[in-house]
Amino acid sequence: MKALHIHVGERARRHIEAHGLQPQDIRVVPAAAGGPKGLILSHLDRHLFGQWLPQGGHTVHLVGASIGAWRMATAGMADPVRSFADLAQGYIAQHIEPETGRKMPSPRRVTQGFTDTLQGFFGDEIEGILSHPRYRLHVLTSRGRQVLRQATPSRTLLGFTGLALGNAVSRRAVGLFLERTVFSTPGEALPVPLRDLPTGRVELNRGNFIPAMLASCSIPFMLDAVHDIPGAVTGAHWDGGIVDYHFHWHYAAMQPGLVLYPHFQQQVVPGWLDKAWKWRHGATPWLDNMVLLTPNPAWVATLPGGKLPDRKDFTGLGREARVRAWTDAVLQATQLADEWQDWLRGGCPVSELRPL
């Protein structure tokens, strides 16, 4: 059974029919939020950033939120192949002991655990990531506006309730409660226009790298918001995936270049709260120049538990069972990278391409 499906927009299909696919064709690589689901892409990441994309010798924009931000920052480390392996191993092994009398650790304890993990993993390599000669890293957070400007328990509950109700009516309502904030390493600007929602831009530097990375994965009610990140507008910042879950952006306005998207599912869902609204999951002309690499759903059904790793496994499986299941899933995902390389070596046959 094939593990990998390759979905393309029409512009990307025409390009591949005429020219195949070369590393220098890729201008943007998005990386979705989604917690443990991102583990399934570990071997693809190792090949893309350790072998294939370095052949291009050009600037590539790496965009991520939550675990996607961790993955894209890892791509800029000195040895990305080893670092992606370490990231997967560390993510699988993570365990934060709850306080006495609690079944789950408090947001404060999870926040401190994640802070320590980020500092331990990236700390010695931050300068290299910031000054990478070819990769421009863009880390996304969601900055609170109005009632969500400060993250007190009552304001957070009220604000996210209003956000959920407003988003059900229109995605544009997200901008009433949250501002997309893009923390970018110095150099070439992000080539994708972001005019759909209020957007702030901040230069990523040594002083705000860890706070921005932490904020990008700060799920409301599970972690504390990160307040007053250096260089950004004052206020509370949460998980970037709330605003941009899968980065359904206007990539087609970018000229030239293609988007290469290693993803854990075929659907490119705009925001985290859009998961329930299936009519927002379809492809649009904005994705016309996208090449999306995703697991075959039938192959996913052969993984432990018949699914991708997900957050529910923290409570649904014991610690040892979870570690074993996630380790086996990552090992099986070697097939995704193998089939991708086979497709490239085979001349990028268009017969294997599927529509978005």
N, C-alpha and C positions, 0 to 999 in steps of 0.2 A: 504494500500500500504506500502511495506517495504521502509523505508528511508535509511537503511544502506546496502551497498554492501561491501563484504570482498573479496579482490583480493589477491592472493598469488603466489609467485614463486614456482617452482617445489620442491626445497629443503625445503621450508617452509611447503608446502603441505604434504610432506612425514613425516616431524616432527610432524605435528598436527595429522595425521592419526595414528601415533605410540604412541604419548604421550599426545595429547591435547595441550593446550597452557597455560603456567604458567608464572607468572611475572618474575621469574628467567631466563626464556628463552630469554628475551629481553635485548640486549646489546646496541642498538642505537635507538634513536628516532629523526628523522629529522622533521623540521618544515619549510614549504615553505614560500618564499616571496609571495606576492599577495594581500597586503593591506586588504581592508574590507572583502575579501573572507574568511580570517582566522577566522572571527567572528563565522562562522557556526560550528566551532569545539570547541566552548567554553565549552559546557556541556561534550563532550568527554574528553577534557583536565581535567575538574574538577574530573571526575571519575578516569581517568588513574593516575593522579598525586596525587589525594587526597585519593584514596582508593586502587587501584589495584597494581600499581607498588611498593608502599611502602612495600607490603607483601614480596617482593623478597629479600630484605636485601643485595643487591649486587650493584656494580657500573654500572650506566647507563649513556651513553654519549648522551647529548642533543645538537643537531646541528640546528642552525637557522640563517636565514637572514631576514632583514626587520621585518615585523610583526611576522615572525617565531622566530626571536631572542627575541622579546619582550615576546612571549609566553613561550619560553623555559627558559628565565630568571625568569619569573613568577613562573614556576614550582619549583624553588629553594627557594621561599619565605617561611616564617614561617607558613603561613596558605594558602596553594595553592588554596583551594576551594574558600575561600573568595576573594583571590587575583585575580583569573581568572574571577570571577563575577565582581569585580571592574574594571579589565582591559576592559572587554566587555562594561560595562556601560560608562567608560571614553572615550573609542574609539568612541562609538556611539554619545556621547554628544559633541565631539570635535567641536570647531568652532574657526577659526582664522579670525578676521575681516580684510578685505582688507584695504590698505591705501586709503586715499581720492583720488578719480578719477580713481581707479582701480576696475575691476570686480572681480579679484582674488588677494589674497595676494601675495606679492613678495616672491621670494625664501628666502630672508633674514628674512622676518617676519615669514614665515613658519618654518625656521630653529630655530629661537629663541623660537617659540611656542613649537616645539618638544623638544627642550633642557629643557625648563621649565617643560614640562610634564614628561619627563624621570626622571629629578631630583626629582620632587614631588612624583612620583610613586615608584621609586626604591631607592631613596637616603638613607633612614634609614635602608634598608635591604641589601645593597651591600655587607657588610662584611659576612653576613650569606650565601648569594648566592655564594660568592667566596670560602667559606670554607665548603660548604655543604658536609656532610660525604659520600654521595652516588652518587650525580649527578655531572658530569663533563660538564660544559657549554662551547660550542664552538660557538662563534659569528663570522659571516663571513662578510668581507668587500671586495670591489674591489679597489685595489690601482692602481692609474694611472701610466703608464710607458711611456717613451719617450714624445710625444707631450702632453699626458694627465698628466704628472707629476705635472704640475701646472694648476690650474683650472681658467684661465682667460677665458672670454667669447669666444674669437676667437679660443683659443686652445681647449676648450671644444667642440665647434661645429665641428672643423676640426677633432678632435680625435674620437668623437663618430660617425661621418660620415664614417671615415675610418674603424672603428670597425664594423659598420653595413655591409659595403661592404665586408670586409674580412671574417666576420662570415658567410655571404651568401655562400662563397666558401668552407670554412672549419671552424669548431669550433676551431681548433687548432690556427687559426688566432687571437682568443681572447687574447692569451698569448702575442701577439706583443704589445697590447695596455693596458692590465690590468693584475695585479697579484692577484690571490686569496690570501687573508690574513685571517688566522684563529687565532682569539684571544681566548685562552683557559684558563680556571681556572686551578690552580695547581693540580697536581696529575697524575693519569694514562693518558697516551697519547691516542689520538684518534686512535682507532684500524682499521681504514679504510685507505688503501694506496691512496695517492693523487699524481699521477704521470702524469696525463693527461694534466695539465697546470702548469705554474709557480705558486708556492705556498710558501707564507711566513707564519711563525708561531711566535706568540707573546704571552707572558703570560698575561692573563687578571688580572688586579689589581685595587685597589681603584682609582689610578690616571688616568687610561685609560678606565674605565668601561663606563662612560657616553659618552665620545667621540666615543668609538667603537660602542656602541649601536646606537648613532645618525648617524654615518657613515653608519651603516648597513641598514638604511632606507632612506639614502639621494639620492633620485631619481634625476638624472641629469635634470637640468632646472626647477625642482620644489623645490628643496632644494639646499643650497650651499654645495659644497664638504667640508669635514672635513680635514684640513691640519695638518700634523705633529703630529699624535697621539703618545703620550708618549710610548716609547718602540718599536715602529714600524719604518720601513724605512721612511725617510722623503718624503713628497709628499702628494698628494690629494687622499682621500679615498671616494668612493661612495657606493651606495647600493650593498650589497653582492649578491642580486638576479640577477644582471647583468651577473655575471659569473656563479652563481649557483642558478638558479631560483627555481628548485625543487629538487636539490641534487641527480642527476642521477649519483651516485658514484659506485665504484667497491666494493660493500658490500659483494659480494660472496667470495672475498679473505679473509674475516674476519673469523677466526676460534677460538672458536665456537661462537654460538649466532645468534639470529634473529634480524631483523630490524622491528620495529613497526612504521608504518607511518600513522598517522591521516592526511588526505589530503582532499582538497576540490574538487578534480577531479581524474579520473582514470589515466590519463596520467602523467608520471613523466618527465617533459620537462627539458633538461639540463640547458640552459641559457635563460635569459629574451628575447634575440634577436632570440631565436629559436622558439618562439611562432608561427611565420609565416611559419616555415618549418615543415610541418606535418610529413614528413618522419623521423624526429628526435624524435617523440613523442612515438614511440613504445617501448615495454619492450625489454630488452636485458638480456643476462646471468648474467650481473652484479647485477641484482635484484633478483637472484634466491632464496635468503633467506629472502625476504621481505613479510610482512603482511601489506597490505594497506587497511585502513578503509576510505571509501569515500561515499558521498551522491549518492543515486540512481538518475540519471538524470531525471527520470519521477517524483520523489518526489521533486526535485529542481524546476520543473515547477509549483508546487503548492505553492511556496513561493511568497511573495509580488513581483509583477512585473514579476513573472515567472522565476526568476533567483536568483543567489547568490548576496549578497551586493557587489558592486564594486565602484571604484573611480568615475565612470561617474555619480553616484548618487549625488555627490557634486554639479554638475552643472545641471543635468537632473531633480532633484527634489528640491523643496524648503526645507529649513532647517527642518521645522516641519514634512513634509512628509517623508524626509529621516530618521529622528530619529524614526518615527513611523514604517516605513518599516523595518529598521534594527532591531529594538526591537522585532517586530513580528517574524522576521526570526530566531533570536537567541532563542526565546521562542519555536518555532516549532522544533528547532534543539535538544531539549530535547529528541526527539524520537530516534535520532542517538545513544545517550548514553544508552537509555533504551534497544534498540535492541542489542547493544554490550553486555550489561550485561546479557540479556536473552540468547545470544549465548554461553557465558561463562558458565552460570549456566546449560545450556542444554548439557554440555559435549563437546562443540566445534565441532558440527556435520560438517563433511567434505562435506556433501551434499549442504551446503550453501556457500561453497567456490567457487570463480570464478578465472579464470586465469588472470594474469596481462595483 
